[in-house]
Amino acid sequence: MPYRSIVLVKQVPDTRSIRGEVMTADGTMNRAALPAILNPEDLNALEMALQVRDQYGGTVTIITMGPPQAATVLREALARGADKVILLSDRKFAGADTQATSYTLKCAIARVGEFDLVFCGRQAIDGDTAQVGPQVAQKLGLPQITYAESIVSLEAGEIIVQRAFDLGTEVVKCKLPCLLTVVDSANRPRPASARRRIRNKLAAIPSEIPALLAQWPEFGDPAALQSYLQKNGLAIPVWTAADLAADEALLGLGGSPTQVHKVSYVVLEAAESKEIPATPEGIQALIDELVQEYILG
Ligand SMILES: Cc1cc2nc3c(=O)[nH]c(=O)nc-3n(C[C@H](O)[C@H](O)[C@H](O)COP(=O)(O)OP(=O)(O)OC[C@H]3O[C@@H](n4cnc5c(N)ncnc54)[C@H](O)[C@@H]3O)c2cc1C
């Protein structure tokens, strides 16, 4: 039986590349100084959805909420095998906390309509709350399986999933449709295929058309290029607040009850560090100390 999957992906600054110049004096991060990437665990979520499609058939639709630049992660998802992509972008979405983000995503999923599975990453590497997936499930009234590591079986409207924790695993089952948040140990995301990357090179949102036309003047004018993209399935749809039939009071900053009270920059003092000699004795002494402190059991 084919399954209709939706994968929620977020464009994030690559916080793994943080160097000194990225941090500002007040302890906040200069996002512009970091490359923007597709959130790593969302790649695991995408891979799980693609494996479901490979095995059972169906479709994989990607949704991201972000500024126009987030179209880049949608092209990346197309190059890795996604069937359809949708960008949610509107000034009314700006300043959203996890409540407003999950409400916007829920409205978009409702607009997509019929689906069997929603996949999210467990956590985004910038916001780091791991709240969005569970909140989307709650707002859609769906059962959710967090920390999903593998799909054990999928049949007759029911899914069995292995969940991964620090101390072991748990196998749970639930009825479809449901939402899964996927951990990084789930799989090794497939790389983008060169053929798909070339095919989707022109995939664009309307505001990217002028830049695309400057690169490909042979298309003549914006309308001709837009019509070429439409005909070839390369026009990335952009949904705004008006498209989502959303309650605008629940979107963006106005719909965000969270207030950031204070941001602290944690600096580990040298006094808190200890040098361990790289010898068997040094390592044994460290293990003994960790056991004594109940850090290792
Ligand atoms: C008061 C306030 C104002 C904020 N203003 C802004 C702002 O102006 N601009 C800004 O960039 N951030 C802003 N943020 C941060 C923003 O709330 C979070 O980035 C966002 O809600 C997602 O939370 P997270 O990063 O913790 O995601 P997590 O909950 O850790 O993400 C889990 C999973 O949910 C899915 N997901 C998360 N976000 C998205 C998304 N946008 N699209 C699709 N799928 C997604 C992904 O699958 C992801 O792996 C603000 C936060 C607060 C508290």
The ligand as an SDF file (V2000), in Angstrom:
LIG
                    3D

 53 58  0  0  0  0  0  0  0  0999 V2000
    9.9540   35.0700   21.2030 C   0  0  0  0  0  0  0  0  0  0  0  0
   10.6710   34.3130   20.0990 C   0  0  0  0  0  0  0  0  0  0  0  0
   10.8510   34.9260   18.8680 C   0  0  0  0  0  0  0  0  0  0  0  0
   11.5220   34.2360   17.8670 C   0  0  0  0  0  0  0  0  0  0  0  0
   11.7140   34.8670   16.6900 N   0  0  0  0  0  0  0  0  0  0  0  0
   12.3490   34.2380   15.7080 C   0  0  0  0  0  0  0  0  0  0  0  0
   12.5860   34.8820   14.4640 C   0  0  0  0  0  0  0  0  0  0  0  0
   12.2090   36.0270   14.2560 O   0  0  0  0  0  0  0  0  0  0  0  0
   13.2560   34.1710   13.4920 N   0  0  0  0  0  0  0  0  0  0  0  0
   13.6760   32.8840   13.7130 C   0  0  0  0  0  0  0  0  0  0  0  0
   14.2820   32.2800   12.8020 O   0  0  0  0  0  0  0  0  0  0  0  0
   13.4590   32.2610   14.8710 N   0  0  0  0  0  0  0  0  0  0  0  0
   12.8130   32.9010   15.8810 C   0  0  0  0  0  0  0  0  0  0  0  0
   12.6260   32.2640   17.0420 N   0  0  0  0  0  0  0  0  0  0  0  0
   13.0510   30.8760   17.1650 C   0  0  0  0  0  0  0  0  0  0  0  0
   11.8920   30.0030   16.7110 C   0  0  0  0  0  0  0  0  0  0  0  0
   10.8790   30.0180   17.6370 O   0  0  0  0  0  0  0  0  0  0  0  0
   12.3360   28.5680   16.5650 C   0  0  0  0  0  0  0  0  0  0  0  0
   13.4300   28.5460   15.6930 O   0  0  0  0  0  0  0  0  0  0  0  0
   11.2370   27.7170   15.9480 C   0  0  0  0  0  0  0  0  0  0  0  0
   10.0250   27.8350   16.6470 O   0  0  0  0  0  0  0  0  0  0  0  0
   11.5940   26.2540   15.9310 C   0  0  0  0  0  0  0  0  0  0  0  0
   11.9730   25.8360   17.2080 O   0  0  0  0  0  0  0  0  0  0  0  0
   13.2830   24.9840   17.3510 P   0  0  0  0  0  0  0  0  0  0  0  0
   14.3350   25.6320   16.5180 O   0  0  0  0  0  0  0  0  0  0  0  0
   13.5490   24.7810   18.7900 O   0  0  0  0  0  0  0  0  0  0  0  0
   12.8660   23.6330   16.6250 O   0  0  0  0  0  0  0  0  0  0  0  0
   12.7230   22.1700   17.2260 P   0  0  0  0  0  0  0  0  0  0  0  0
   11.4620   22.0840   18.0000 O   0  0  0  0  0  0  0  0  0  0  0  0
   13.9750   21.7630   17.9070 O   0  0  0  0  0  0  0  0  0  0  0  0
   12.5560   21.4260   15.8340 O   0  0  0  0  0  0  0  0  0  0  0  0
   12.1040   20.0780   15.7590 C   0  0  0  0  0  0  0  0  0  0  0  0
   11.7090   19.7700   14.3420 C   0  0  0  0  0  0  0  0  0  0  0  0
   10.5460   20.5320   13.9780 O   0  0  0  0  0  0  0  0  0  0  0  0
   10.5990   20.8530   12.5840 C   0  0  0  0  0  0  0  0  0  0  0  0
   10.6780   22.3140   12.4390 N   0  0  0  0  0  0  0  0  0  0  0  0
   11.1080   23.2320   13.3350 C   0  0  0  0  0  0  0  0  0  0  0  0
   11.0240   24.4720   12.8060 N   0  0  0  0  0  0  0  0  0  0  0  0
   10.5380   24.3270   11.5490 C   0  0  0  0  0  0  0  0  0  0  0  0
   10.2590   25.2280   10.4840 C   0  0  0  0  0  0  0  0  0  0  0  0
   10.4480   26.5520   10.5980 N   0  0  0  0  0  0  0  0  0  0  0  0
    9.7760   24.7160    9.3300 N   0  0  0  0  0  0  0  0  0  0  0  0
    9.5560   23.3860    9.1790 C   0  0  0  0  0  0  0  0  0  0  0  0
    9.8300   22.4830   10.1460 N   0  0  0  0  0  0  0  0  0  0  0  0
   10.3140   22.9540   11.3170 C   0  0  0  0  0  0  0  0  0  0  0  0
   11.8610   20.1990   12.0360 C   0  0  0  0  0  0  0  0  0  0  0  0
   11.5270   18.8990   11.5800 O   0  0  0  0  0  0  0  0  0  0  0  0
   12.7410   20.1190   13.2830 C   0  0  0  0  0  0  0  0  0  0  0  0
   13.7470   19.1190   13.2120 O   0  0  0  0  0  0  0  0  0  0  0  0
   11.9860   32.9200   18.0710 C   0  0  0  0  0  0  0  0  0  0  0  0
   11.7950   32.3260   19.3090 C   0  0  0  0  0  0  0  0  0  0  0  0
   11.1610   33.0060   20.3150 C   0  0  0  0  0  0  0  0  0  0  0  0
   11.0210   32.3380   21.6510 C   0  0  0  0  0  0  0  0  0  0  0  0
  1  2  1  0
  2  3  1  0
  2 52  2  0
  3  4  2  0
  4  5  1  0
  4 50  1  0
  5  6  2  0
  6  7  1  0
  6 13  1  0
  7  8  2  0
  7  9  1  0
  9 10  1  0
 10 11  2  0
 10 12  1  0
 12 13  2  0
 13 14  1  0
 14 15  1  0
 14 50  1  0
 15 16  1  0
 16 17  1  0
 16 18  1  0
 18 19  1  0
 18 20  1  0
 20 21  1  0
 20 22  1  0
 22 23  1  0
 23 24  1  0
 24 25  2  0
 24 26  1  0
 24 27  1  0
 27 28  1  0
 28 29  2  0
 28 30  1  0
 28 31  1  0
 31 32  1  0
 32 33  1  0
 33 34  1  0
 33 48  1  0
 34 35  1  0
 35 36  1  0
 35 46  1  0
 36 37  1  0
 36 45  1  0
 37 38  2  0
 38 39  1  0
 39 40  1  0
 39 45  2  0
 40 41  1  0
 40 42  2  0
 42 43  1  0
 43 44  2  0
 44 45  1  0
 46 47  1  0
 46 48  1  0
 48 49  1  0
 50 51  2  0
 51 52  1  0
 52 53  1  0
M  END
$$$$
